[in-house]
Amino acid sequence: MRQPAAAVKGHSCGLFSGMNVHVMFILCRGADMAILRVIIACFLLAGCGAQLAAAYGIPIVRAGQKEQVSRNISVEHDPHTGLIKVSGPPIFHDRNLFGNTYMIRSWVDPKGRPVNDDFQILVTGRYPKRVYLKQAYADGEEVSTTAIDRERVSCADFCIIKEVVGINLSEQEMAHRAETGMSFKVVGRRASLVMTIPPAYFAAVLDAHRAARDGAIPLQKAARRSDAIPAHNPGAAPQRSSPE
């Protein structure tokens, strides 16, 4: 079975496994050969993930440890929209640095106006071709899902497609998941993915969201806008659109 890898700061890496043999293909433009040798050596010796993450400044956060998640949450104020964005740390699902990721983000309007669904689980899957991830399910039910992006990360000898979907949650749903956690499946036309988020991660983001809303934590100025927005809830009252 073939599993593509995440792109890390301009370097596209593919990890293929089969019959207990692991081969890493590194497709980098202008990459320093010393770094490549370190990466290859890590894979040959196993346990490469932590070293590679440290080399690129990527935090490896244990999603089940609330204090660790809380320390890696960012809270930013966008001076243009006036919104506050709360972002949980990206989690490498199954602790696979080259696999799929999730994070939870939220938006706060200091004036108290609702911002769409307020919370969103941002799920990123990586595949050798487009799989058209579309709908998420949890506990036997459809959950509000937004298809956000399908992007070619790299194409040389093979392509890596990054697909991003958002699972939209209300504050009430977040509070429930802070007690139970959440296991969900995102279904696409050609493939699907399953993830489980522990209660501690939901609880940490919810606490940070409420603290930001209450003005209890200092804000950072937003460095840049991301390429995704939360879903609009057509059944809700008129509300501000989150630019993200």
C-alpha positions in Angstrom: 0.0 0.0 0.0 1.3 3.4 -0.9 1.2 6.4 1.4 2.5 9.8 0.3 4.1 12.2 2.6 3.7 15.8 3.7 5.6 18.6 2.2 7.9 20.3 4.7 9.0 23.8 4.0 9.3 23.4 0.2 10.6 19.8 0.3 8.3 17.2 -1.0 8.8 13.7 0.4 7.1 10.5 -0.5 7.1 7.4 1.7 6.1 4.1 0.2 5.9 0.9 2.2 5.3 -2.6 1.1 6.5 -6.0 2.2 8.3 -4.4 5.2 10.5 -2.4 2.9 10.5 1.4 3.3 11.9 3.6 0.5 12.0 7.4 0.7 11.9 9.5 -2.4 13.0 13.0 -1.9 12.1 15.6 -4.5 13.7 18.8 -3.5 14.9 21.8 -5.5 18.1 23.3 -4.2 18.1 21.1 -1.0 21.2 20.9 1.0 22.7 17.4 0.5 23.8 17.2 4.2 20.1 17.6 5.2 19.2 14.9 2.7 21.8 12.5 4.1 20.5 13.1 7.7 16.9 12.4 6.6 17.9 9.2 4.8 20.0 8.1 7.7 17.1 8.7 10.0 14.9 6.4 8.0 17.5 3.7 7.8 18.0 3.8 11.5 14.2 4.3 12.2 12.7 6.9 14.5 13.2 9.7 12.0 10.1 11.7 12.8 11.2 13.5 16.0 14.6 14.4 14.5 13.1 15.7 11.3 10.4 17.7 13.1 13.1 19.2 15.4 15.2 20.2 12.4 12.3 22.1 10.8 10.8 23.5 14.1 7.6 21.5 13.8 6.1 20.9 17.3 5.3 17.2 18.0 2.3 17.6 20.3 0.5 14.8 22.2 -3.1 15.5 21.5 -4.2 13.6 24.7 -2.2 15.9 27.0 -4.3 19.1 27.5 -1.4 21.2 29.0 0.8 20.4 26.0 -1.9 21.3 23.5 -2.6 24.5 25.4 1.0 25.6 25.3 1.0 25.3 21.5 -2.3 27.1 20.8 -2.0 30.4 18.9 -4.4 33.4 19.3 -4.2 36.1 16.7 -6.0 39.3 16.1 -6.7 40.4 12.5 -6.7 44.2 12.4 -8.5 44.2 9.0 -11.5 42.1 10.0 -11.4 42.7 13.7 -11.7 38.9 14.3 -9.7 36.8 16.7 -8.5 33.5 15.4 -7.7 30.6 17.8 -5.6 27.8 16.3 -4.8 24.5 17.9 -1.5 22.8 17.0 -1.4 20.5 14.0 -1.5 16.9 15.0 0.2 14.2 12.9 -2.4 11.4 13.1 -1.0 8.1 14.4 2.2 10.2 15.0 3.1 9.8 11.3 5.1 12.9 10.3 4.5 12.1 6.7 0.8 11.2 7.0 -2.5 13.0 7.5 -3.0 15.8 10.0 -5.8 17.6 11.9 -6.1 20.8 13.9 -9.0 22.7 15.4 -9.5 26.4 14.9 -12.1 28.9 15.9 -13.1 32.6 15.4 -14.2 35.2 17.9 -15.8 38.5 17.2 -15.0 40.9 20.1 -18.3 42.6 19.4 -20.2 39.5 20.2 -21.6 38.7 16.8 -21.6 35.0 15.7 -19.0 33.9 13.2 -20.5 31.0 11.2 -20.0 27.8 13.2 -17.3 29.3 15.3 -15.2 26.0 15.4 -13.8 23.9 12.7 -11.7 20.7 12.6 -9.3 21.2 9.7 -8.5 17.7 8.2 -5.7 17.3 5.7 -5.2 14.1 3.7 -2.4 13.3 1.3 -2.8 11.0 -1.7 -1.0 10.1 -4.9 -4.1 11.3 -6.9 -7.3 13.2 -6.2 -9.8 11.3 -4.0 -12.3 14.1 -3.6 -12.9 13.9 0.1 -16.3 15.3 0.7 -18.5 14.2 3.7 -17.6 13.4 7.3 -19.6 11.0 9.5 -19.5 10.5 13.3 -21.6 8.3 15.6 -23.6 7.0 12.6 -24.6 10.5 11.4 -23.5 13.0 8.8 -21.7 16.0 10.3 -21.5 19.5 8.7 -18.6 19.3 6.3 -16.9 21.8 3.9 -14.6 20.7 1.1 -11.9 23.4 1.3 -9.0 22.6 -1.0 -7.4 20.1 -3.4 -3.9 21.0 -4.2 -0.9 19.4 -5.9 1.9 19.7 -3.5 4.5 18.3 -5.9 4.7 16.6 -9.2 7.9 15.0 -10.6 8.1 11.3 -10.9 4.8 11.1 -9.0 2.3 13.6 -7.6 1.2 14.3 -4.1 -2.3 15.7 -3.7 -3.2 17.5 -0.5 -7.0 17.5 0.2 -8.4 19.7 3.0 -11.9 19.5 4.5 -13.4 21.3 7.4 -15.8 19.7 10.0 -17.9 22.4 11.5 -18.9 22.4 15.1 -20.8 24.7 17.4 -19.6 25.6 20.9 -22.2 23.2 22.4 -20.8 20.4 20.2 -17.2 21.3 21.3 -18.2 21.1 24.9 -19.7 17.7 24.4 -16.5 16.5 22.5 -14.4 17.9 25.3 -15.9 15.1 27.4 -16.2 12.3 24.9 -13.6 12.9 22.2 -14.5 12.3 18.6 -13.9 9.6 16.0 -14.9 10.4 12.5 -14.6 9.2 8.9 -14.3 11.5 5.9 -15.5 9.8 2.8 -14.4 10.6 -0.7 -15.0 9.3 -4.2 -11.9 7.1 -4.3 -10.8 6.8 -0.7 -11.6 7.7 2.9 -9.8 8.5 6.1 -10.6 7.8 9.7 -9.3 9.9 12.6 -9.8 10.1 16.4 -9.3 13.3 18.4 -9.1 12.8 22.2 -11.2 14.9 24.6 -8.1 16.8 25.9 -7.6 18.5 22.5 -11.2 19.7 22.3 -11.0 21.0 25.9 -7.8 22.9 25.4 -9.1 24.7 22.3 -12.4 25.4 23.9 -10.8 26.9 26.9 -8.5 29.1 24.7 -11.6 30.2 22.6 -13.5 31.3 25.8 -10.5 33.0 27.2 -10.0 35.0 24.0 -13.7 35.9 23.9 -13.4 37.1 27.5 -10.2 39.1 26.8 -8.3 37.0 29.3 -5.3 36.2 27.1 -2.9 38.5 25.1 -3.4 38.6 21.4 -0.8 38.3 18.6 -1.1 40.2 15.3 -2.0 37.9 12.5 1.0 37.3 10.4 -0.8 36.2 7.2 -4.1 34.9 6.0 -4.6 31.2 5.4 -6.2 29.7 2.3 -9.3 28.3 4.0 -12.5 29.6 5.5 -15.1 28.1 7.8 -18.4 27.0 6.3 -21.4 29.3 6.3 -24.4 28.0 8.1 -27.4 29.0 6.0 -29.8 28.2 8.8 -28.3 30.7 11.2 -29.1 34.4 11.7 -27.2 37.0 9.7 -23.6 36.8 10.8 -20.1 37.9 10.0 -18.3 35.9 7.4 -14.9 34.6 8.7 -12.2 35.6 6.3 -9.9 33.4 7.9 
